[in-house]
Structure formats: C-alpha cells, structure tokens
Amino acid sequence: MNLLLPAAERPAPLIIWIVGGAWVSCNSARNLPQLVRFAEQGYAVAAIEYRLAHEARFPAQIEDVKSALRFLRANADKYGIDGSRVGVWGHSAGGQLAALLGVTGGSPEFETADDLQQSTRVQAVVDFSGPIDIELDFQSEFHMPVMALMLGGTIRMKPELARSTNPTHYLDGREVPPFLIVHGDADTTVPLRQSRILHDALTQADIPSEFCLLEGTGHSTAEMLTRSDVLDKVGEFFDSHLKS
C-alpha cells in the first residue's frame, strides 16, 4: 500500500482507496496526486493493492482488502490513525470490493490471515462505477477471460462463486454503513444499471444510499477524479460520516 498521512494533529480518520483495473491490474500509486487533497484535509489515506485474477481466484481479492484494513487498525497508533473512523472508496473493480467490504465488515465472510482480532467494519462506503452483478452483464466474450481467471471457470460453470461476489447478497439483517454511489451515464465498460441495482437494494434494506449520476462521463478514473465537483461530493460525504 501507499499511505498518505496528514500534517495536521492526529489520530486522523482513515480513507482506504481501492484502485480499479478489471481485477487484472492494480497500481496503488496511480491516483495519489488526486488523493493528496484528502490528506491535506486531515485524513490518512491508504491506497492498497490486492492479488489479481491471474494470481489468485476470488475471494482472494476481498480477503486482501480486509487484511489491509485489519493491518491498519492493528498499527493505528504507529501511523496516527483513528481506527474507529474508517471509510472505504473504490473505482470499478475497486468499487465492487469497496461495496463488498462495506456489507460484510464485522462478519466472518472473507476473514483470513493476520490480525483477526481487528474488526473489518467501516463507517462509510463510496463506490465509483463498481460492477455489482457480474451474472447480469459480464458473460460476453469480452469479459469471459477475466471472469474465468477470477472464478476458475466461466460464470455459468461457477454460478455460486459468481453470486458470492455480489454485495447485494449480504444485506439481510446486517448493520451496513451509508453508501455514496457515483456512476457516469456515458460509461460503456460497466453499465449504469449495475450501480442502480446496488442503490435499489440498499434502499430496500433501509440502508442510507445516495446515488450520484454524472452526465456525459465515462468509466475512466481520470474522468472522475479530475472533477472538483465530484471530489467535493466525496469529501462532504466522508466529512459527514467520519468527522462529525
């Protein structure tokens, strides 16, 4: 991971950033220039990495995300982090992992490796264009190689494992933090309805969810993270749940 720490007085609330890359690429340093503004506003920002589809099958990816969170909480004093105030934020594949962490935090799913005494519950989730229901939109010839790598077979061959990647399957009777979901209406990589599925499921479960539609915006991280209005929206959301 890359860890940005604020110069302000600590302990600081923590934002975990999960980079996207279709589960086949992961460079946690890619978006640091855009994330610096949150460190300047008093947040610790951890841009984390995780095993990719060609390295390990699902659920290795979400296991690594939870492991990173437990590590940060276990070392909170060392880094000047307030482990009781944690938000998670991801884009694309990282958005899916952020949502999955949000709905399974504090539950036994996907808990493995070190620091198991630490909680994986978070207080806020931001999902940028995350693929939520891969059974619905990701069975084309274009998506099939990645799905086969991640699942160890096609979605049709591994329906239960494919379904386990869907955050909406973990909402019943759980304490789930508020969500901010952001998606561009010109996204041709992850269909807009993927975010609507998540927003509708959260709303039906009485979980606070705000859906923000970006007109004329596509899928790339750069399109979203270079918009000051979008970053302002994210900042206001995290401030309301991690600072107030």
Contacts in CASP RR format, 6 or more apart in sequence:
PFRMAT RR
TARGET T0000
AUTHOR 0000-0000-0000
METHOD contacts of the structure
MODEL  1
MNLLLPAAERPAPLIIWIVGGAWVSCNSARNLPQLVRFAEQGYAVAAIEY
RLAHEARFPAQIEDVKSALRFLRANADKYGIDGSRVGVWGHSAGGQLAAL
LGVTGGSPEFETADDLQQSTRVQAVVDFSGPIDIELDFQSEFHMPVMALM
LGGTIRMKPELARSTNPTHYLDGREVPPFLIVHGDADTTVPLRQSRILHD
ALTQADIPSEFCLLEGTGHSTAEMLTRSDVLDKVGEFFDSHLKS
1 28 0 8 1.000
1 46 0 8 1.000
1 47 0 8 1.000
1 48 0 8 1.000
1 49 0 8 1.000
1 68 0 8 1.000
2 28 0 8 1.000
2 29 0 8 1.000
2 32 0 8 1.000
2 46 0 8 1.000
2 47 0 8 1.000
3 44 0 8 1.000
3 45 0 8 1.000
3 46 0 8 1.000
3 47 0 8 1.000
3 79 0 8 1.000
4 32 0 8 1.000
4 35 0 8 1.000
4 36 0 8 1.000
4 38 0 8 1.000
4 39 0 8 1.000
4 44 0 8 1.000
4 45 0 8 1.000
4 46 0 8 1.000
4 47 0 8 1.000
5 12 0 8 1.000
5 39 0 8 1.000
5 44 0 8 1.000
5 79 0 8 1.000
5 80 0 8 1.000
6 12 0 8 1.000
6 39 0 8 1.000
6 40 0 8 1.000
6 41 0 8 1.000
6 42 0 8 1.000
6 43 0 8 1.000
6 44 0 8 1.000
7 40 0 8 1.000
8 42 0 8 1.000
10 44 0 8 1.000
10 80 0 8 1.000
10 81 0 8 1.000
10 82 0 8 1.000
11 76 0 8 1.000
11 80 0 8 1.000
11 81 0 8 1.000
11 82 0 8 1.000
11 83 0 8 1.000
12 42 0 8 1.000
12 43 0 8 1.000
12 44 0 8 1.000
12 80 0 8 1.000
12 81 0 8 1.000
12 82 0 8 1.000
13 42 0 8 1.000
13 43 0 8 1.000
13 44 0 8 1.000
13 82 0 8 1.000
13 85 0 8 1.000
13 86 0 8 1.000
13 87 0 8 1.000
13 238 0 8 1.000
13 242 0 8 1.000
13 243 0 8 1.000
14 43 0 8 1.000
14 44 0 8 1.000
14 45 0 8 1.000
14 46 0 8 1.000
14 72 0 8 1.000
14 81 0 8 1.000
14 82 0 8 1.000
14 83 0 8 1.000
14 85 0 8 1.000
14 86 0 8 1.000
14 87 0 8 1.000
15 35 0 8 1.000
15 38 0 8 1.000
15 43 0 8 1.000
15 44 0 8 1.000
15 45 0 8 1.000
15 46 0 8 1.000
15 86 0 8 1.000
15 87 0 8 1.000
15 88 0 8 1.000
15 89 0 8 1.000
15 238 0 8 1.000
15 242 0 8 1.000
16 46 0 8 1.000
16 48 0 8 1.000
16 65 0 8 1.000
16 68 0 8 1.000
16 69 0 8 1.000
16 72 0 8 1.000
16 86 0 8 1.000
16 87 0 8 1.000
16 88 0 8 1.000
16 89 0 8 1.000
16 98 0 8 1.000
16 122 0 8 1.000
17 28 0 8 1.000
17 31 0 8 1.000
17 35 0 8 1.000
17 45 0 8 1.000
17 46 0 8 1.000
17 47 0 8 1.000
17 48 0 8 1.000
17 89 0 8 1.000
17 90 0 8 1.000
18 48 0 8 1.000
18 50 0 8 1.000
18 65 0 8 1.000
18 88 0 8 1.000
18 89 0 8 1.000
18 90 0 8 1.000
18 91 0 8 1.000
18 94 0 8 1.000
18 95 0 8 1.000
18 97 0 8 1.000
18 98 0 8 1.000
19 26 0 8 1.000
19 27 0 8 1.000
19 28 0 8 1.000
19 30 0 8 1.000
19 31 0 8 1.000
19 47 0 8 1.000
19 49 0 8 1.000
19 90 0 8 1.000
19 91 0 8 1.000
19 94 0 8 1.000
19 221 0 8 1.000
20 26 0 8 1.000
20 90 0 8 1.000
20 91 0 8 1.000
20 92 0 8 1.000
20 93 0 8 1.000
20 94 0 8 1.000
20 95 0 8 1.000
20 221 0 8 1.000
21 92 0 8 1.000
21 93 0 8 1.000
21 94 0 8 1.000
22 92 0 8 1.000
22 93 0 8 1.000
22 146 0 8 1.000
23 52 0 8 1.000
23 53 0 8 1.000
23 61 0 8 1.000
23 93 0 8 1.000
23 146 0 8 1.000
23 149 0 8 1.000
23 150 0 8 1.000
24 52 0 8 1.000
24 53 0 8 1.000
24 54 0 8 1.000
24 146 0 8 1.000
24 149 0 8 1.000
25 52 0 8 1.000
26 49 0 8 1.000
26 50 0 8 1.000
26 52 0 8 1.000
27 49 0 8 1.000
28 47 0 8 1.000
28 48 0 8 1.000
28 49 0 8 1.000
29 47 0 8 1.000
30 221 0 8 1.000
31 47 0 8 1.000
31 221 0 8 1.000
31 225 0 8 1.000
32 47 0 8 1.000
34 225 0 8 1.000
34 226 0 8 1.000
34 231 0 8 1.000
35 45 0 8 1.000
35 47 0 8 1.000
37 231 0 8 1.000
38 45 0 8 1.000
38 235 0 8 1.000
38 238 0 8 1.000
39 45 0 8 1.000
41 235 0 8 1.000
43 238 0 8 1.000
43 242 0 8 1.000
44 79 0 8 1.000
44 80 0 8 1.000
44 81 0 8 1.000
46 68 0 8 1.000
46 72 0 8 1.000
48 64 0 8 1.000
48 65 0 8 1.000
48 68 0 8 1.000
49 64 0 8 1.000
50 60 0 8 1.000
50 61 0 8 1.000
50 62 0 8 1.000
50 64 0 8 1.000
50 65 0 8 1.000
50 68 0 8 1.000
50 97 0 8 1.000
51 60 0 8 1.000
51 61 0 8 1.000
51 64 0 8 1.000
52 61 0 8 1.000
53 61 0 8 1.000
53 146 0 8 1.000
53 149 0 8 1.000
53 150 0 8 1.000
54 149 0 8 1.000
57 149 0 8 1.000
57 150 0 8 1.000
57 151 0 8 1.000
57 152 0 8 1.000
58 150 0 8 1.000
58 151 0 8 1.000
58 161 0 8 1.000
58 164 0 8 1.000
58 165 0 8 1.000
59 110 0 8 1.000
59 164 0 8 1.000
59 165 0 8 1.000
61 93 0 8 1.000
61 97 0 8 1.000
61 150 0 8 1.000
62 97 0 8 1.000
62 100 0 8 1.000
62 101 0 8 1.000
62 104 0 8 1.000
62 110 0 8 1.000
63 110 0 8 1.000
63 111 0 8 1.000
63 112 0 8 1.000
63 113 0 8 1.000
65 88 0 8 1.000
65 97 0 8 1.000
65 98 0 8 1.000
65 100 0 8 1.000
65 101 0 8 1.000
66 101 0 8 1.000
66 105 0 8 1.000
66 110 0 8 1.000
66 111 0 8 1.000
66 112 0 8 1.000
66 120 0 8 1.000
67 112 0 8 1.000
67 113 0 8 1.000
67 114 0 8 1.000
67 115 0 8 1.000
69 86 0 8 1.000
69 88 0 8 1.000
69 101 0 8 1.000
69 118 0 8 1.000
69 120 0 8 1.000
69 122 0 8 1.000
70 113 0 8 1.000
70 114 0 8 1.000
70 115 0 8 1.000
70 116 0 8 1.000
70 118 0 8 1.000
70 119 0 8 1.000
70 120 0 8 1.000
71 114 0 8 1.000
71 115 0 8 1.000
71 118 0 8 1.000
72 79 0 8 1.000
72 81 0 8 1.000
72 83 0 8 1.000
72 86 0 8 1.000
73 81 0 8 1.000
73 83 0 8 1.000
73 86 0 8 1.000
73 115 0 8 1.000
73 118 0 8 1.000
73 119 0 8 1.000
74 114 0 8 1.000
74 115 0 8 1.000
74 118 0 8 1.000
75 81 0 8 1.000
76 82 0 8 1.000
76 83 0 8 1.000
84 123 0 8 1.000
85 123 0 8 1.000
85 242 0 8 1.000
85 243 0 8 1.000
86 122 0 8 1.000
86 123 0 8 1.000
86 242 0 8 1.000
87 122 0 8 1.000
87 123 0 8 1.000
87 124 0 8 1.000
87 125 0 8 1.000
87 126 0 8 1.000
87 177 0 8 1.000
87 238 0 8 1.000
87 241 0 8 1.000
87 242 0 8 1.000
88 98 0 8 1.000
88 101 0 8 1.000
88 102 0 8 1.000
88 122 0 8 1.000
88 124 0 8 1.000
88 125 0 8 1.000
88 126 0 8 1.000
89 95 0 8 1.000
89 98 0 8 1.000
89 125 0 8 1.000
89 126 0 8 1.000
89 127 0 8 1.000
89 128 0 8 1.000
89 234 0 8 1.000
89 238 0 8 1.000
90 97 0 8 1.000
90 98 0 8 1.000
90 126 0 8 1.000
90 127 0 8 1.000
90 128 0 8 1.000
90 130 0 8 1.000
91 128 0 8 1.000
91 129 0 8 1.000
91 130 0 8 1.000
91 221 0 8 1.000
91 224 0 8 1.000
91 225 0 8 1.000
92 128 0 8 1.000
92 129 0 8 1.000
92 130 0 8 1.000
92 131 0 8 1.000
92 189 0 8 1.000
92 190 0 8 1.000
92 219 0 8 1.000
92 221 0 8 1.000
93 130 0 8 1.000
93 131 0 8 1.000
94 130 0 8 1.000
95 127 0 8 1.000
95 128 0 8 1.000
95 129 0 8 1.000
95 130 0 8 1.000
96 127 0 8 1.000
96 130 0 8 1.000
96 131 0 8 1.000
96 132 0 8 1.000
96 165 0 8 1.000
96 167 0 8 1.000
98 125 0 8 1.000
98 126 0 8 1.000
98 127 0 8 1.000
99 125 0 8 1.000
99 127 0 8 1.000
99 130 0 8 1.000
99 132 0 8 1.000
99 167 0 8 1.000
99 179 0 8 1.000
99 198 0 8 1.000
100 110 0 8 1.000
100 165 0 8 1.000
100 167 0 8 1.000
100 170 0 8 1.000
101 120 0 8 1.000
101 122 0 8 1.000
101 125 0 8 1.000
102 121 0 8 1.000
102 122 0 8 1.000
102 125 0 8 1.000
102 167 0 8 1.000
102 176 0 8 1.000
102 177 0 8 1.000
103 167 0 8 1.000
103 168 0 8 1.000
103 170 0 8 1.000
103 171 0 8 1.000
103 174 0 8 1.000
103 176 0 8 1.000
104 110 0 8 1.000
104 120 0 8 1.000
104 167 0 8 1.000
104 170 0 8 1.000
105 119 0 8 1.000
105 120 0 8 1.000
105 121 0 8 1.000
105 122 0 8 1.000
106 119 0 8 1.000
106 120 0 8 1.000
106 121 0 8 1.000
107 170 0 8 1.000
107 174 0 8 1.000
109 170 0 8 1.000
111 120 0 8 1.000
121 175 0 8 1.000
121 177 0 8 1.000
122 177 0 8 1.000
123 177 0 8 1.000
123 241 0 8 1.000
123 242 0 8 1.000
124 177 0 8 1.000
124 178 0 8 1.000
124 179 0 8 1.000
124 180 0 8 1.000
124 237 0 8 1.000
124 238 0 8 1.000
124 241 0 8 1.000
124 242 0 8 1.000
125 177 0 8 1.000
125 178 0 8 1.000
125 179 0 8 1.000
125 180 0 8 1.000
126 179 0 8 1.000
126 180 0 8 1.000
126 181 0 8 1.000
126 182 0 8 1.000
126 234 0 8 1.000
126 237 0 8 1.000
126 238 0 8 1.000
127 179 0 8 1.000
127 180 0 8 1.000
127 181 0 8 1.000
127 182 0 8 1.000
127 195 0 8 1.000
127 198 0 8 1.000
128 182 0 8 1.000
128 183 0 8 1.000
128 221 0 8 1.000
128 224 0 8 1.000
129 182 0 8 1.000
129 183 0 8 1.000
129 184 0 8 1.000
129 187 0 8 1.000
129 189 0 8 1.000
129 190 0 8 1.000
129 194 0 8 1.000
129 195 0 8 1.000
129 219 0 8 1.000
129 224 0 8 1.000
130 183 0 8 1.000
130 190 0 8 1.000
130 194 0 8 1.000
130 195 0 8 1.000
130 198 0 8 1.000
131 137 0 8 1.000
131 138 0 8 1.000
131 190 0 8 1.000
131 194 0 8 1.000
132 166 0 8 1.000
132 167 0 8 1.000
132 168 0 8 1.000
132 194 0 8 1.000
132 195 0 8 1.000
132 197 0 8 1.000
132 198 0 8 1.000
133 166 0 8 1.000
133 168 0 8 1.000
133 194 0 8 1.000
133 197 0 8 1.000
134 143 0 8 1.000
134 147 0 8 1.000
134 155 0 8 1.000
134 162 0 8 1.000
134 165 0 8 1.000
134 166 0 8 1.000
135 155 0 8 1.000
135 159 0 8 1.000
135 162 0 8 1.000
135 163 0 8 1.000
135 166 0 8 1.000
136 193 0 8 1.000
136 194 0 8 1.000
136 197 0 8 1.000
137 190 0 8 1.000
137 191 0 8 1.000
137 193 0 8 1.000
137 194 0 8 1.000
138 147 0 8 1.000
138 155 0 8 1.000
139 147 0 8 1.000
139 154 0 8 1.000
139 155 0 8 1.000
139 156 0 8 1.000
144 154 0 8 1.000
147 153 0 8 1.000
147 154 0 8 1.000
147 155 0 8 1.000
147 162 0 8 1.000
148 154 0 8 1.000
151 157 0 8 1.000
151 158 0 8 1.000
151 161 0 8 1.000
151 162 0 8 1.000
152 158 0 8 1.000
152 161 0 8 1.000
155 162 0 8 1.000
163 169 0 8 1.000
167 198 0 8 1.000
168 197 0 8 1.000
168 198 0 8 1.000
168 201 0 8 1.000
171 201 0 8 1.000
171 202 0 8 1.000
171 205 0 8 1.000
171 207 0 8 1.000
172 205 0 8 1.000
173 205 0 8 1.000
176 202 0 8 1.000
176 205 0 8 1.000
176 207 0 8 1.000
177 241 0 8 1.000
178 207 0 8 1.000
178 208 0 8 1.000
178 209 0 8 1.000
178 210 0 8 1.000
178 237 0 8 1.000
178 241 0 8 1.000
179 198 0 8 1.000
179 199 0 8 1.000
179 202 0 8 1.000
179 207 0 8 1.000
179 208 0 8 1.000
179 209 0 8 1.000
179 210 0 8 1.000
180 209 0 8 1.000
180 210 0 8 1.000
180 212 0 8 1.000
180 233 0 8 1.000
180 234 0 8 1.000
180 237 0 8 1.000
181 195 0 8 1.000
181 198 0 8 1.000
181 199 0 8 1.000
181 209 0 8 1.000
181 210 0 8 1.000
181 211 0 8 1.000
181 212 0 8 1.000
182 195 0 8 1.000
182 212 0 8 1.000
182 214 0 8 1.000
182 224 0 8 1.000
182 230 0 8 1.000
182 233 0 8 1.000
182 234 0 8 1.000
183 190 0 8 1.000
183 192 0 8 1.000
183 194 0 8 1.000
183 195 0 8 1.000
183 211 0 8 1.000
183 212 0 8 1.000
183 213 0 8 1.000
183 214 0 8 1.000
184 192 0 8 1.000
184 213 0 8 1.000
184 214 0 8 1.000
184 215 0 8 1.000
184 216 0 8 1.000
184 217 0 8 1.000
184 218 0 8 1.000
184 219 0 8 1.000
184 224 0 8 1.000
185 192 0 8 1.000
185 213 0 8 1.000
185 214 0 8 1.000
185 215 0 8 1.000
185 216 0 8 1.000
185 217 0 8 1.000
186 215 0 8 1.000
186 216 0 8 1.000
186 217 0 8 1.000
186 218 0 8 1.000
187 217 0 8 1.000
187 218 0 8 1.000
187 219 0 8 1.000
188 218 0 8 1.000
188 219 0 8 1.000
189 218 0 8 1.000
189 219 0 8 1.000
190 219 0 8 1.000
192 213 0 8 1.000
195 211 0 8 1.000
196 211 0 8 1.000
198 209 0 8 1.000
199 209 0 8 1.000
199 211 0 8 1.000
202 208 0 8 1.000
202 209 0 8 1.000
203 209 0 8 1.000
210 237 0 8 1.000
212 230 0 8 1.000
212 233 0 8 1.000
214 224 0 8 1.000
214 227 0 8 1.000
214 230 0 8 1.000
217 223 0 8 1.000
217 224 0 8 1.000
217 227 0 8 1.000
224 230 0 8 1.000
225 231 0 8 1.000
END
